[in-house]
Amino acid sequence: MKLVRYGEAGAEKPGLIDADGVLRDLSAHVDDINGAALAQLDTLRGLDTASLPAVDGDPRFGPCVGDIGKFMCIGLNFSDHAKEMNLDFPEHPILFFKANSAIIGPNDDVMLPRGSTHTDWEVELGVVIGKPCKYVSEADALDYVAGYCIVNDVSERHFQNNLTGQWTKGKSCDTFGPTGPWLVTADEIADVQNLDMSLEVNGKRMQTGNTATMIFNVRQIVAHLSQLMTLHPGDVISTGTPPGVGAGMKPNPVFLREGDVMELKIAGLGVQRQKVGQDV
């Protein structure tokens, strides 16, 4: 299934995209696409899709998961990205959190914060937890995954690296977490470790990668995090980015400016498109 949330920001309704690409409403069956809904995926799979009301027009898509409990991010997790940044591979997954207030829809505008000069892009695979997960093994880890989505881990590199503190400062600015367009349930992804990824800025390809080059794969990440904290339905893990970020451009780094347009793709997970604006 491709699960979506559609409508105005803050008033999104639950839906799904059927096999013919038609948006259908799920409001009669779940209140939202959130942890509670993900805990009953088997019930949703049993619905007669053709009987669900079709949605007219071209509504906005919101973040594909509502009421996200934890938005966890794994840093420096692609071998080819680590090489472009001239950094050693981490011994364990690097974990940081992105503030939930950063989360926006997949095609909403990304706003440069005041004083920003080094805002960067990062196409990432999002992993959405489907049931309570604690102390799980790598062998069993994928059994706790509801599905996958695209995340743009937008990052202000000066805030991240030069304002004393942790990476969160450069990762949590408002609008720095586009998520969606839809949550694709895990049963539709044959091999999560073989998904092509790309990102373009103003039509120019910047990032090209594949989840095969992850240093820590999805099984390892979920298992590792579950040793540290309970993962709950609706939690999201953004699993790192392939090479081609602006900070890694040589000889001169390149960063986002007002008016730029980003387009992100991951095989089977749809497309995101954001225009860059300026916060005031």
Secondary structure as UniProt FT lines:
FT   STRAND          2..6
FT   TURN            9..10
FT   STRAND          13..17
FT   TURN            19..20
FT   STRAND          23..25
FT   TURN            27..29
FT   HELIX           35..38
FT   TURN            39..40
FT   HELIX           41..45
FT   HELIX           49..51
FT   STRAND          71..75
FT   HELIX           79..84
FT   TURN            85..86
FT   STRAND          94..97
FT   HELIX           100..102
FT   STRAND          103..104
FT   TURN            106..107
FT   STRAND          110..112
FT   TURN            114..115
FT   STRAND          119..120
FT   STRAND          123..129
FT   TURN            138..140
FT   HELIX           141..144
FT   STRAND          145..152
FT   STRAND          155..156
FT   HELIX           157..162
FT   HELIX           168..171
FT   TURN            174..175
FT   STRAND          177..179
FT   STRAND          183..185
FT   HELIX           186..188
FT   TURN            192..193
FT   STRAND          196..201
FT   TURN            202..203
FT   STRAND          204..210
FT   HELIX           211..213
FT   HELIX           218..228
FT   TURN            233..234
FT   STRAND          236..238
FT   HELIX           246..248
FT   TURN            258..259
FT   STRAND          261..266
FT   TURN            267..269
FT   STRAND          270..278
//
